[in-house]
Amino acid sequence: MEQARSPTGQKLIKYSAVSVISVIVNVVLLGVTYGILQWDAGPANIFAVGVSAIPSYYLNRAWAWGKRGRSHLLKEVIPFWALAFLGLVISTIAVHEVGNNIKQYHHAVQTLIVAATNIAAFGLLWVAKFIIFNELMFKHHPEVLDDEPALDGRAGIPG
């Protein structure tokens, strides 16, 4: 319980909550595109992952890691989207393969299997992404000066 109260524990809890939100958005979009609109599994997955990654980025950055202001292109945006793309590639290959091999089942069952495959593929990357987000992308570096000057009237006089 003590670890859950630590800064890293709090980030992990928030990251987990963002992941749940992202999975819900992803599965709903996948269910609509694959299950209702009957797109092929690959394109449906690409759409669902692409759309669900947008709120995931902003929620992770602002809520889980407490970052404000403009995103840093090289340190935050590109690595996040590279990881999202990696997840997209892995999950699209997985759902495409599974989607092509479950034609014998009712379409509703196929939809559940495709959604479960998508979740499993992203589950493989979940822990690695937390470590990358926490230790590389959104880590606060006190030795790097912030954009705000130190003596802006709020910080006081350095001691």
Secondary structure, DSSP 8 states (H G I E B T S, - for coil): -HHHHSHHHHHHHHHHHHHHHHHHHHHHHHIIIIIIS---HHHHHHHHHHHHHHHHHHHIIIIIS---SS--IIIIIHHHHHHHHHHHHHHHHHHHHHHHT-TTS-HHHHHHHHHHHHHHHHHHHHHHHHHHIIIIIS---TTS--SS-S-SSSS----
